[in-house]
Amino acid sequence: MEFKRIVVTGMGALTPLGNTVDDYWNGLINGVSGAAPITLFDASKFRTRFACEVKHFDPTQFLDKKEARKVDRFTQFALVASDQAVKDAGLTKENINPDRIGVVLGSGIGGLITFQHEVMDFAKGDGTPRFNPFFIPKMILDIAAGQISMRHNLRGPNYSVVSACASSTNAMIDAINLIRLGKADIIVTGGSEAVISEAGVGGFNAMKAMSERNDDPTTASRPYDKDRDGFVMGEGAGVLIFEELEHAKKRGARIYCEVIGGGATADAHHITAPHPEGLGAKNVMIEAMKDAHIRPEDVDYINTHGTSTPLGDIAETKAILEVFGAHAYELNISSTKSMTGHCLGAAGVIEAIACIKSVIHNIVPPTINHFTDDPELDPKLNFTFNKAQERTINVALSNTFGFGGHNACVIVKKYS
């Protein structure tokens, strides 16, 4: 069976490094850290008091004030990023069929801020239920996809995907398959997350998953460094326009790159820890390359999951060495989470955008905050430490893994 080819014709992003794709990319290649003390709530009594927040974000600059109050922060992010992507792709009423355009979005947690606010308000009262009528529609994870479809009158397949931190990558894989199978011509896809709150930070602190380097937040996310002590929480959204190639050509769309494959596997090992030998990570990269009909030696750059946790960085590196063999030493590897923090369910698409821009510009964004080599990691691997590197990038691979043992991978290449 010959699958339809899929290209990216639009991009949008809100990230800790900037509120447009270009600002985000400039932050990446210049090695900027998005970490700073938390401003979204009083974190003075928390073990972690910093995060990678989206900065200078006022939803009323993009949404009507009344509309903005009716949606959670994660949906606000998704709507703004989707507006950017739709505009970037040049989608108009005149050149699309709304029945053939769908929305598939991912989020790991959804409206946690709304949930926390409503429950805490109830707990402060006398037990009389006085909940906001928009409580449930603001909180539910699928609402961002629904809001995007209503905002842009898109009547194709519409749903959300949740697989923890792999959510937006799984959303992109579903988008690939829907277009390949002829269910849609275009899918608006990606993910959004906004859980920098008492519940989000407190919950991850209780798991001892996050860095507590409060004296130096900008260097706290340090993937592959010997002294890494956990991830830094991030937030944001990324939205991509996946489009069937012939449809894109027919409407004269600008094409950024081709999306050639994806894969999904499970560790079947532990609720939070990765398989120590990177079994699921190994299998997902193999599956993605098989789906893309490429060989390991075709890959030039891997944007790793690389969360800056002691176990995760080692397991993923073991998987890369096993899958790519001698070619692993010819690859560039980097973790952009060193700059954005871990954007949880939005991480996959935000990092896929980094891969797309790398393919376009032939620049590998760095892994910043490297100070001390980890003796458990192969020193011959090129982790692109501290400074961006120029090289020809024809194919880039993006890994994302989530609690529950979820693994997802997408691959993009230069369009020709």
C-alpha positions in Angstrom: 0.0 0.0 0.0 1.4 3.4 -1.0 0.7 6.0 1.6 0.0 9.6 0.9 2.9 12.0 1.6 2.5 14.5 4.4 4.1 17.9 4.7 4.1 20.7 7.3 2.6 23.9 6.0 2.1 25.9 9.2 3.6 26.3 12.6 2.6 28.1 15.8 4.2 28.1 19.3 4.1 29.6 22.8 7.1 28.6 24.8 9.2 29.6 27.7 11.7 31.1 25.2 9.2 33.2 23.2 5.7 33.5 22.1 6.2 32.9 18.4 8.0 30.1 16.5 10.8 32.5 15.4 11.4 33.8 19.0 11.4 30.3 20.2 14.0 29.2 17.6 16.2 32.2 18.3 16.2 31.3 21.9 17.2 27.8 21.2 20.1 28.4 18.9 21.4 31.1 21.2 21.3 28.7 24.2 18.9 30.8 26.3 17.5 29.3 29.5 13.8 29.9 30.1 14.0 29.1 33.8 13.3 31.7 36.4 11.5 32.0 39.8 7.8 31.1 39.7 5.5 34.1 39.3 2.2 32.3 38.7 1.7 31.5 42.4 3.5 32.0 45.7 6.1 29.1 45.7 8.1 30.3 48.7 7.2 27.2 50.8 7.8 24.7 48.0 10.9 22.6 47.5 11.1 23.8 43.9 10.5 27.5 43.5 11.3 28.0 39.8 10.0 26.9 36.5 10.0 27.7 32.7 6.9 29.8 32.4 5.5 31.3 29.3 6.4 35.0 29.7 4.6 38.2 28.8 1.4 36.3 28.0 -1.9 38.2 28.2 -4.7 36.1 26.7 -6.9 39.2 26.2 -4.4 40.4 23.5 -5.6 37.4 21.4 -9.0 36.5 22.8 -12.1 38.4 23.8 -12.0 39.0 27.6 -15.2 37.1 28.1 -14.0 34.3 26.0 -10.6 34.2 27.8 -12.3 33.7 31.2 -14.2 30.7 29.9 -11.1 28.7 29.0 -8.2 27.3 31.1 -4.7 28.6 30.5 -3.8 25.4 28.6 -6.6 26.1 26.2 -5.7 29.7 25.9 -2.2 28.6 24.8 -3.6 26.1 22.3 -5.9 28.7 20.7 -3.2 31.2 20.3 -0.7 28.7 18.9 -3.4 27.4 16.5 -4.2 30.9 15.3 -0.5 31.3 14.5 -0.3 28.0 12.6 -3.5 28.5 10.6 -2.4 32.0 9.6 1.1 30.7 8.8 -0.3 28.0 6.6 -2.5 30.5 4.7 -5.7 28.5 5.4 -8.7 30.5 4.3 -12.4 29.9 3.7 -11.6 30.0 0.0 -8.9 27.4 -0.2 -10.1 24.7 2.2 -13.0 22.3 2.7 -13.8 22.4 6.5 -15.2 18.9 6.4 -11.8 17.6 5.4 -9.8 19.3 8.1 -9.5 17.8 11.6 -7.9 18.7 14.9 -6.0 16.2 17.0 -4.3 17.7 20.1 -2.4 16.2 23.0 -2.2 17.2 26.7 -0.8 15.3 29.6 -2.9 16.8 32.3 -5.3 19.4 30.8 -7.1 22.0 33.0 -5.3 21.3 36.3 -5.3 25.0 37.3 -9.0 25.3 36.9 -9.6 22.0 38.8 -7.4 23.2 41.6 -9.0 26.6 41.8 -12.6 25.3 41.9 -11.9 22.5 44.5 -9.9 24.8 46.8 -12.7 27.4 46.6 -15.2 24.7 47.5 -13.0 23.5 50.4 -12.9 27.0 51.9 -16.7 27.2 52.1 -19.3 25.6 54.3 -19.9 22.6 52.0 -22.5 24.2 49.9 -21.7 23.4 46.3 -21.0 26.6 44.4 -19.1 25.7 41.3 -18.5 27.8 38.2 -20.7 26.6 35.4 -17.7 26.5 33.1 -15.7 24.3 35.6 -16.1 21.1 33.7 -15.8 22.6 30.1 -12.7 24.5 31.2 -11.1 21.5 32.9 -11.6 18.5 30.5 -8.6 17.6 28.5 -10.3 17.4 25.1 -11.7 20.9 25.2 -8.7 22.5 23.6 -9.2 20.5 20.4 -12.9 21.3 20.5 -12.3 25.0 21.0 -9.9 25.1 18.0 -12.4 23.3 15.7 -15.1 25.8 16.7 -12.9 28.8 16.4 -11.8 27.9 12.8 -15.0 25.9 11.7 -13.1 22.7 11.2 -15.5 19.7 10.9 -13.2 16.8 10.3 -12.0 14.3 13.0 -11.7 16.0 16.3 -10.3 14.6 19.6 -7.5 14.7 22.1 -4.8 12.3 23.0 -3.3 11.7 26.4 -0.2 9.6 27.1 1.5 11.8 29.7 4.6 13.5 28.3 4.3 11.6 25.0 0.8 13.1 24.4 1.5 15.6 21.6 3.8 13.2 19.8 1.0 10.6 19.8 -1.3 13.2 18.6 1.0 13.9 15.6 1.2 10.1 14.9 -2.6 10.0 14.8 -2.6 13.0 12.5 -0.2 11.2 10.1 -2.4 8.1 10.0 -5.7 10.0 9.5 -4.2 11.7 6.4 -2.6 8.6 5.1 -5.9 6.7 5.3 -7.7 9.5 3.5 -9.8 10.5 6.4 -8.7 14.2 6.1 -6.6 16.4 3.9 -5.3 18.5 6.8 -4.9 17.9 10.5 -4.2 20.7 13.0 -2.1 18.9 15.5 0.2 19.4 18.5 -0.4 19.9 22.2 -0.7 22.2 25.1 0.1 22.2 28.8 -0.2 24.6 31.7 0.2 23.1 35.1 2.7 25.4 36.9 0.5 25.6 40.0 0.5 24.6 43.6 -0.9 21.2 42.7 1.4 20.6 39.7 4.6 21.7 41.4 3.7 20.2 44.7 2.7 16.9 43.1 5.9 16.5 41.2 8.0 17.6 44.2 6.3 14.8 46.2 7.6 12.3 43.6 11.1 13.8 43.9 11.1 14.2 40.1 12.0 17.9 39.8 15.2 19.8 40.3 15.5 21.7 43.5 18.4 23.9 42.4 16.7 27.1 43.7 20.0 29.0 44.0 20.6 28.9 40.2 17.4 28.2 38.2 18.9 29.0 34.8 21.3 26.1 35.1 19.0 23.6 36.8 17.9 21.8 33.7 21.2 20.0 32.8 20.6 16.8 30.7 23.5 14.5 30.6 25.5 16.4 33.2 26.8 14.3 36.1 25.1 16.6 38.7 21.6 16.7 37.1 18.9 16.4 39.8 15.6 16.2 38.0 13.6 18.1 35.4 12.4 21.7 35.4 8.7 22.1 34.8 7.8 24.1 31.7 4.5 25.1 30.0 3.4 26.1 26.5 1.8 24.9 23.3 2.8 24.0 19.8 0.6 23.5 16.8 1.5 22.2 13.4 -0.5 22.0 10.2 0.0 18.5 8.7 -1.2 18.4 5.1 -1.4 15.9 2.3 1.2 16.8 -0.2 -0.9 17.0 -3.4 -3.5 19.1 -1.5 -0.8 21.5 -0.3 0.6 21.8 -3.8 -2.8 22.4 -5.3 -3.4 25.4 -3.1 0.1 26.7 -3.5 1.1 26.3 0.1 4.6 26.9 1.4 6.1 23.6 2.5 8.5 23.5 5.5 9.4 19.8 5.5 8.0 16.4 5.1 6.7 14.2 8.0 7.8 10.7 7.1 6.9 8.5 10.0 6.2 7.8 13.6 6.2 5.0 16.1 4.7 4.2 19.5 5.6 1.5 22.1 5.4 0.8 25.8 8.1 -0.1 28.3 5.7 -2.3 30.3 8.1 -1.8 33.2 7.2 0.9 35.9 4.7 3.7 36.4 7.3 6.4 36.4 10.8 5.0 35.8 12.1 4.2 32.3 13.2 0.7 31.4 16.8 0.7 32.7 18.1 -0.6 29.3 15.9 1.7 27.3 14.0 -1.2 25.8 10.9 0.8 24.9 12.9 3.7 23.6 14.9 1.4 21.4 11.8 -0.2 20.0 10.0 3.1 19.3 12.9 4.4 17.3 13.1 1.2 15.3 9.3 1.3 14.7 9.4 5.0 13.6 12.3 4.4 11.1 10.5 1.3 9.8 7.4 3.4 9.3 9.4 6.1 7.5 11.2 3.6 5.3 14.7 4.8 6.3 17.8 3.3 7.8 19.5 4.3 11.0 22.4 5.9 9.0 19.9 8.2 7.3 19.3 10.1 10.6 21.4 13.2 11.2 19.9 14.6 14.4 18.0 13.3 17.4 16.1 15.7 19.7 16.1 13.4 22.7 13.5 13.2 25.5 16.5 14.2 27.7 14.6 15.4 30.8 17.7 15.8 33.1 16.7 13.0 35.4 19.4 10.6 36.6 17.7 7.4 35.2 16.1 8.7 32.0 19.1 10.3 30.3 21.1 7.1 30.7 18.3 4.7 29.5 17.7 6.8 26.3 21.4 7.0 25.5 21.7 3.2 25.8 18.8 2.9 23.4 20.5 5.2 20.9 23.7 3.3 21.0 21.9 0.0 20.5 19.7 1.2 17.6 22.3 3.3 15.7 25.5 1.3 16.4 28.6 3.0 15.0 26.4 5.7 13.3 25.5 7.0 16.8 28.9 8.7 16.8 28.1 10.5 13.6 24.8 11.9 14.9 24.2 15.1 16.7 22.1 14.6 19.8 20.6 17.4 21.9 18.0 18.0 24.6 16.2 21.3 24.1 14.6 20.7 27.5 17.8 22.2 28.9 16.3 25.5 27.7 12.6 25.1 27.7 12.3 22.8 30.7 9.9 19.9 30.4 6.6 21.1 28.9 5.0 17.7 29.7 2.2 16.9 27.2 3.3 19.8 24.9 6.9 18.7 24.9 6.7 16.5 21.8 5.3 19.1 19.4 7.5 21.9 20.8 10.6 19.7 20.2 9.2 18.6 16.8 9.2 22.2 15.8 12.9 22.4 16.9 13.6 19.5 14.6 11.7 21.1 11.7 13.6 24.4 12.1 16.9 22.4 12.3 16.1 20.7 9.0 15.3 24.0 7.4 18.3 25.9 8.7 20.9 23.1 9.1 21.6 24.1 12.8 21.5 21.8 15.8 20.3 23.6 18.9 22.5 22.9 21.9 22.2 21.0 25.2 23.1 23.8 27.5 24.2 23.7 31.2 26.8 21.0 30.7 29.5 21.4 33.3 30.7 17.8 34.3 30.8 14.7 32.2 28.8 11.8 33.5 31.1 8.7 33.5 28.0 6.5 32.8 27.5 8.2 29.4 29.7 7.5 26.3 32.0 10.5 25.9 32.3 9.9 22.2 28.6 10.8 21.6 28.0 14.3 20.3 25.5 15.8 22.8 26.0 19.3 21.2 27.0 20.7 24.6 26.5 24.4 25.3 26.7 25.7 21.7 24.6 25.2 18.6 26.4 23.5 15.7 26.0 23.9 12.0 25.7 20.7 9.9 23.6 19.4 7.0 20.4 17.9 8.5 18.3 16.0 6.1 16.5 13.8 8.6 15.7 14.6 12.3 14.1 12.3 14.8 12.2 13.5 18.0 11.7 11.2 21.0 9.2 11.7 23.8 8.4 9.4 26.7 5.8 9.5 29.4 4.9 8.2 32.8 3.1 4.8 32.4 5.9 3.7 30.0 4.6 5.5 26.9 7.1 6.0 24.1 6.5 8.0 20.9 8.7 9.2 18.1 8.2 11.2 14.9 10.6 11.8 12.0 10.8 14.7 9.7 13.0 15.3 6.6 13.9 18.0 4.1 11.2 18.4 1.5 12.2 17.7 -2.1 
